[in-house]
């Protein structure tokens, strides 16, 4: 059990403190599932982007949806990430995805990923979700001249599939980012950024308005097949449905203190939860703000030890990072990332930079960087492996997952569902995975 007395980001009895928790509108009212037996057409486990988007789209088609959340709406990765809307994967480029899943389903998934930025912003507009949404593009600059080959390849792969992307040289990158730290790069004009907690709460309101029943403080303690339905247990109640979607991702098995060791015991062995830290500065003065990311882009570069930046609507500069050893992260990160921001944006030199907010959370990684869509049983599904790009993708998957859940034959799903893949020697890989950051840092300085 995590020691939550020392780190409020690990305490499931409260929302983790963050910039988003201080600025998002309140969550819609919800309560634990009432004692007794309940029935539904679909049970969704997890009130994050995936779960709520699926619940919304299923409810809009008339399904009786019950959504169960162990903590609060958006408590996991969905409510505590950086808020960058990135319509691309971290390492799995379009050709890699097609090679992995085949031409038909691979291209469908590529199309869904490439369109995920538009899907998210259109959903926000449709449901009038107040989440500081800004769709002014996402840019991935190359931190070394040699990484321009990667930028060129990614640009070409997305361009040939008809997406709104641009290859940028060093001068163009300088004008878009406000720094000559980078050597060029590429951008997707449909990306951007949001207040993610406000967005996930807005999805919950929309799902409730469509008829979905959302229950927080309702950890799932068991899933069992009973006749032709799945019987899902919480500490005080039961709900049965012919179809179930597990959407707990990096927090599968993370809430044992609430009685939710894992909705499906083997699921945590299919992914690696990785900790990411987010920081937000004090609001910058307008004249300084205007020189950094002047067009409002979200930016994350080609470093393996990712360098990223964006602004919120009040002029706070947001960034993030990772640590190999988490001990003493507060002071270490503030010092390291302040120095990094000054290297990235020399105009910050001499400015009394401080971080008003620092928080952390987990995201789900797969060893090959590919998302995974798993069939766990007849009518029981899960997906995992956002690999740090879950804001747009998790949201955009809602309609496609809904189609799969209600299809006569899930084998005909447009998504590449397959039997669950466990990671061999998972406990060892999990303990050593963060050490890969040392390799990334070594490569970052050499290729």
N, C-alpha and C positions, 0 to 999 in steps of 0.2 A: 504494500500500500504506500502511495506517495505521501511524503511529509508535507502536507499542505500548509502547516503552520508557518513555514518559512517562505513559501513561494505562492502567492495568491493565484498565479497563472495555472496552478495545478489543483486548485480547490473547486470541485464540482458543485459546491453549495452556493456559489456566487459566480457572476460573470467575471472573467479575468479583466483586471484593470487595463485600459488601453485608451488611445485617442478615440477609437470608435465607440467604446462604451460611454465616453463622456459627450459624444456629439450625435449619436444616432437617436432617432425618436424611439419612444418606449416600445417594447415588444407587445404584440397583441395578447389579450388575456388568454390564458390556457390553464389547465389543471390536470392532475393525475387521472389516469383512467379509473373510472368508478368501479368499486367492487362488483363482481358478478361475471357473467358470461356475455360476450358481445359477438356480433357477426359483421363482416364487411366483405366487399368484393376484392379489396386490396389492402394489405397491411404494409406500411412503409416504416422502416426502422432507421431513425436518424433525421433530425431537423436541421440539416445543412442545405447547401445549394442543390445537391442531387435529390435528396429526399423531398424537399419542398417543391422543386420544379416538377418532379414526377407526380407528387400528390396534386398539385394544381392542375396539370394537364389531364390526369385521370379523372379528377372531380369534374372538370369542364365537359368531359364526355359522358357524365352521368353516373360514374361509378361511386359506390360507397367506399370512402377511403378513411382508414384510421391510421394516423401517424403517431408513433411512439418515440419519445426522446428521453434519454436517461437524465439529462441535466436541463438546460434551458435552450431555447431557440438560438441557434448560432453559437453555442458554447465552444464548439470545436474549431477546426481550421477555417470554416466558412466565416466566422465572426471575428477572426483575429489575424488574418493575413494582411499583406501590404495593399491589397485592393487594386493591383494592376490587372487589367483585362487584356490577356495575351492570347490571340488566336493562333497559337503554335505550341508544339511540345518543346520540352527542354532539349532533349537529344534525339528523339525519334522524329526525323524529318519525313516528309511525304513518301519518298522512295523507300525508306526503311520500313514504314508502316505497310506499304503495299507489298513489299517483299515478305513481311512477316505474316500478313493475314490474307494474302491473295489479291488478285486484281479487282475482283468485284467488291468484296467487303472491305478491303483495304482502302479503295478509292472512296467508298461511302464514308468511312471513318475520317479520311483526310478532308473530305468535303465538309463534314460536320465540324471538325476542328477549325478549318479555315473560315467557316461561317459563324463560329461561336461568339465572336465579338458582336457582330450585328444581332445575333439571336438574343444576347443578354440585354443590349441597349434597347432593342425593340420591345422586349418584355417589360423593361423598366418604364418605357413610355406608355405602353398599352395599359399598365396597371397603375400608372401615375405614382411610381415609387420614388419618394424623395431620398435620394442616396448620393447626392453630389456627383451625379454621372457626367463625365466629360469624355466624349468620343473624338479626341483630337489626334489619335494615333499612338502606336507603340513602336519604339525604335530599339534595335539591337546593334549598338556600335561595336566595332572590332578594336580590342585593346592593344593588339599588335598588328603590324602590317601583314604578317603571315596569316592572321585570322580573316583577312579579307577574302581569301579563297573560300572559307566557310560561309561568309556572308553572301558571296556570289552564288554559291551552290544553293543556299536556302532561297535566295531571291528567285533563281531560275526555276526551282522546283515548285514554288507557289505560283509564280507568274504563268507557267505553262498550264496551270489548272485554272487560270482566269481570276485569281484573287488580286485585290487592290494593293499591290506591294511596289516598293521603289528601292533600287540600289542607290546608295548615296556615297559620294566621294568624301575626302577629308574636309574639304571646304564646306560642303553641304551639311555634313554632320556637325561641324562647328556652329553653323548658323542655326541648326535645329536644337542643339544641346546647350550651346553657350560655352563650349570649351574645346580646345584642341588636344585634349588628353587622348582622344581616340583617332583612328586612322580611316574612318569611313564606316560603312555598315549597311544595314537594310532596315526598312520600316514597313509595317503593315498599317495602313491608314484607317482600318476599322477597329483597331485597339483603342485603349484609353484607360480610365481608372474610375473607381467608385469608392464610396464608404461601404465596405462589404457587410458590416453588421446591419447598417440601415437597409441595405438591399435584401439581405436574407430575412430580416423582419418584415420587409414589404412583401416578399414572396409568401410568407406565412399569412399575412393579412389577405392576400389575393386568394390563397388556397382555401382559407376559411370562408371567404365570400363565395367561393365556388361550391362550397358544401363539404370540404374535407374537415374531419374531426382531428384536431391536434392536441396531443396530451404530453405535457412535459412532466418531469419527475416520475417517469414511468419506464424504469429500466427493464429490458427484456431479460428474463432469467432462463427461459427455455423455449425452444422451437421444436415441435414434434408433429409428425404426420399422423393424423387421425382420420381414417376413412379417406375421403377425396378432398380433404382440406388440411391446412396447416393450423395448428393450435399454438398460439403464441402466449406465453405466460409473463405476467408482471408480478410484483410482490403481492398484489391484492386482487388481480383480475385476470381474465382470459379473453382473448379475441381470436376468432377463427375466420379464415378466408382461403379461397383456392389459390391465391397467389400472394407472394411476399417479396419485397425488395429490401435487401440489407444495404444501407447507405451510411455506414459508420466509418469507412475508410481508415485514416491514420489513427482514429480513436477506437478501433475495434479492440476490445479487451482492456482499454485504458481506464475504465470506470469500475473497477472491481469493488471499490469502497461503497458503491451504490448498489451492489449486487448484480452488476452487469459485466461479468468477467469477459464475455464475448457472446453476441447473439448466436454465433455459430462457432463452436470451439476451434475448428481448424483454420478459420479465416485469418487470424493474426499471422499465421505462418506463410501467408501468400504475399506479404508486403513488409517493408521496412519503414517504421516511423522515424522521421528525421526532424530534429528541432531546428526551427528558424526563429531568429530574433528580429523584431521590428522596432524602429526608433523614429521619433518625430521631434524636430527642433522647435524652438520658439518661432512665432511668425516672423518672417524676414521683412525688412522695410521694402516698400514697393520698388524703389530704385534698384535695390540689389536683387529682389525677386525677378525683375524684368530681364535680368541678364542670364538667368539659369532656366533651361527648358522653357524658352520664351513663348512657345506655341502650345504649351500645356501637355506635351507628350508624357507618357509613361516610358521609362527607360530601364532596361536591364541588359548588361553587355555580355561579351563572350568569355569572361573569366569563368573558370570552374568554381572558384571562390567568388561568387557573383557580386558584382558592383551594380547597384540599382539606385534609382532616385525618381521621385515624383513630388508634386505639390498637392496639398489639400486646398480646399476653397478659402481657407483663412491665410494662406501663404506659409504654412509650415512645410518644411522640406522633409520628406519621408525617405528613409533608407532602410537597409537591413543587412544581415550577415549571419554567419555561422561560426561556431567555435568547436574545436576538437574536444576540449575539456571544459565543461560548463561551470566549474566552480569559480565563484567570484565574477560571474558574467557581467554584473551591473557596471562595476568600475572599469573592467577590461574592455567591454564593448564601447562604452562612452568614449574612452580614450582612443581606441583603435579606429572607430568609425568617424570620429571627428577629424582625425588626421587624414583618413581616406577621403572624406568629402572635400577637404582643402586641396588634396592632390588632384581630385577630379575637377574641382571648380576653384581655381586659384583666386578668383574674386572674393572668396570667403576668408582669405588670409587677413588676419588682424581683426576680423569681426568677432565679437564675444559670443561665439557659437555655444549653445547649450542644447541638451536634449530634455524636453519637458516630459516625454513619454518613452518608455522602454517596456516591451512585453514580448512574450514568446508563445509558440505553439508548434504542433507537429504537422507535417504533411507526409503523404504516403509515396514511397519510392519502390519501384521494381528494379531488379538488377540490370535489366536491359533497357530501361527507360520507356518501355511500352505500357500503355494502359491495358488492363486485363478485364474481361467480361466473363463472369463465371456462372455456370449452371450448377447449382448445388443440389437440386432435386426437382421433381415435377412441379413447376410453378414457383420455385424458390431461386432467386437470382441475386447477384451482387456484382459490383464493379469496384476496382481499386487501381491505384497507380496513377494519380494525377501528376506525379513527379514535379510538383511545384507550379503547375499550370492549371489549377483546378477551378479558378473563379469563372472563367468563360466556359470551359469544357463541361464542368459539372452541371452548370445551368442549362447549357444547350442540349445535354443528353436527355432532359426530361421528356420531350415528345417521343424520341426514339425508344427510350426505355418503356414508356407507356404502351407503345405499339407492340413491343416484344411481350410485355406482361399479359396483354389481352389477345395475343395472336392465337389462332387455332393450333399452330405448330411453331413453337419458338425456334425450331431449327431453321425456319425461314426468316428469322430476324435479319434485318439489314446490318446489325452489329455482329462482330465476330465472337459470339459466345462459345465457350468451350468448357470442359470439365476444369475444376479448380486446380491451379498449379501451385504446389507448395514449394517453398525455397529450401533446397537441400541444406542441412546443417544450419537451420534458421537461427537458432540461439547464438551460434558462433558468429554467423554473418552479421546478425543484429548488433552484437557487441563490437565488432570490428569495422562496421560500415562507415562510421564517422571518421575513421582514420583515413578513408579515401580522400578527405580534404587535404591531407598532406601531399598526396599525389597530384591533386588538382592544382595546388599552389606551386608545386614544382613545374608542372606543365605550363602553367600560366606565364611563367617567366622565360619559357624556352621555345614554344612553338607558335 
